[in-house]
Amino acid sequence: MQICLFDREGFLDWMNGKPSPKPTKLTAAKMRQPLGDGIALIYADPKPTGQSQPVIAVPQDRIANFYAFVGTYLTNYRPFSAFYKVVPFEILSELANASLPNGHMSLPIQRLVGVAIAEVYTQSRAPSKAFDKISVSAVQATLSASLSEAVWQGYGHDRIEDISRRWQTVRGLEHSDKLFLKAEKIAEVWSIVSDVLTGKVSPRTRGSQRKITQALIQITSANHSSHEWLSPFMRDFPGIARNASGLDRSREERVRIVRKILPELLESSSDALSREFLAGAIISMIGNGAFAQISLLDEVLPKLPSAALWFGVLSSFQNGSDALTIGNCLGRRVVRDMCSSSDLFTPIKADIAFEELAMFRNEVKSAPPFRTAHASSMTVNLFANVSGRFKVDSSTDVEALQRKQDVRNRESQKQSEELMYLLDRARHMVGKLASLKQRDLFD
């Protein structure tokens, strides 16, 4: 990568068409140096051309201030983050090396899109037979879709939690109904998945979280016994201890065993996270990861709401997983878009960045005061290469309001004409009756 450094005045000159200084190689040592109040242009090409689109890097704690600056002096770019990618300078090396894992783990990681599908299932209570009715945009609008992008970037536990908070902040702008499955529960699942896939277990991962992390590490290893990962849970759940070996038998036998275990998970006084994990895990084993079995969770979801997410997680690591193909390749279609935006120099697809959106916080409660790709949704860059898709109230759009008003006016006019017709008919009838009564006086 190549780097050009500017102060604010030099950056404005560059934006107004003046040539930039000759770029220099961006070394690891330069990445570690503090940028201060500077603004960096990062190029992918060894020899940047006039057509090269750079990434702009500024210190993390100055990003909001940077957007205020460009919002004041570069009003021809509104919002600025729709045209230029802005990233924290401190994570450049992390972003430059981001890529999907290779080897036996690459396919299971793509299958993790099943967690986002399971989130739609849980929030909407959609029956499994209707997976083909779930839209791509509905999956993209889940918190799991955003956090899966974060996991693909190799972001750790703390970053997952930060992105989750940002997602909740943006969703709160639209006055959405409360979610059945809380965002905190969803973030908890993905924080554990991140610990497993990055191999960097957070010091704050304790108790049942650590136990689940260790179980998933066993499951994701190339060679593991089909149910040895259940051992740490057997002391608290005797039913699992008695029936674990039966999970290797025929599908009919597995269904019978699961139906015996589920009541224990519902009634146990053990922590909810362990029970949710185990419910999703053992049901995923019935069909070797096939999503057709997820409906067996319907009876436990009211008490164990994140069980379906754990079903999606465990499903992704099993050979029978159809997370990519369920619902007419719903998962594969979502993964296609995720993969296309995972590189540092990928063209921008979001409508606005989270930090710049904060400047429009009060205005976004109506229609966004900036262009979006879709009238009814807004794509927000929550963090570098991690986006979220959110509904917006397009009914406040001036043209939409005018169209609705025109329809109401036409309907009102039609009702008025019908009412006038009825009144004329009534007057005619009254006049006719009065005329008949007057004749009676002279007969």
MONORUR-V656411 format. One record per backbone hydrogen bond with DSSP energy under -1.0 kcal/mol. NH is the residue of the N-H (numbers start at 0). CO is the residue of the C=O. If there is no record, write none. Layout:
nh,co
NH,CO
NH,CO
//
This chain:
nh,co
1,42
2,23
3,40
5,38
10,6
11,7
12,8
13,9
14,10
15,11
16,13
17,12
23,2
25,0
26,24
30,26
31,27
37,34
38,5
39,56
40,3
41,54
42,1
51,48
54,41
55,84
56,39
57,86
61,58
62,59
65,61
66,62
67,63
68,64
69,65
70,66
71,67
72,68
73,69
76,73
81,78
82,79
83,79
86,55
88,57
90,87
91,88
94,90
95,91
96,92
97,94
105,102
108,104
109,105
110,106
112,109
113,110
114,111
116,112
117,113
118,114
119,115
120,116
121,117
122,118
123,119
124,120
129,126
130,127
132,129
133,130
138,134
139,135
140,136
141,138
145,141
146,142
147,143
148,144
149,145
150,146
151,147
152,148
153,150
154,149
159,155
160,156
161,157
162,158
163,159
164,160
165,161
166,162
167,163
168,164
169,165
170,166
171,167
172,169
173,170
174,171
185,181
186,182
187,183
188,184
189,185
190,186
191,187
192,188
193,189
194,190
195,191
196,192
197,193
198,194
204,201
208,205
210,206
211,207
212,208
213,209
214,210
215,211
216,212
217,213
218,214
219,215
229,226
230,227
232,229
233,230
236,232
240,236
241,237
242,238
243,239
245,242
246,243
247,244
248,245
253,249
254,250
255,251
256,252
257,253
258,254
260,256
261,257
264,260
265,261
266,262
267,263
274,270
275,271
276,272
277,273
278,274
279,275
280,276
281,277
282,278
283,279
284,280
288,283
292,289
293,290
295,292
296,293
297,294
299,296
300,296
302,299
303,299
306,303
309,305
310,306
311,307
312,308
313,309
314,310
315,311
317,314
319,287
320,317
325,321
328,324
329,325
331,323
332,328
333,329
334,330
335,331
336,332
337,333
338,334
339,335
340,337
341,338
345,342
350,378
351,378
353,380
356,352
357,353
358,355
359,356
360,357
363,359
365,362
377,389
379,387
380,351
381,379
381,385
382,385
385,382
387,379
389,377
391,375
393,391
395,392
396,393
400,396
401,397
402,398
403,399
404,400
405,401
406,402
407,403
408,404
409,405
410,406
411,407
412,408
413,409
414,410
415,411
416,412
417,413
418,414
419,415
420,416
421,417
422,418
423,419
424,420
425,421
426,422
427,423
428,424
429,425
430,426
431,427
432,428
433,429
434,430
435,431
436,432
437,433
438,434
439,435
441,438
//
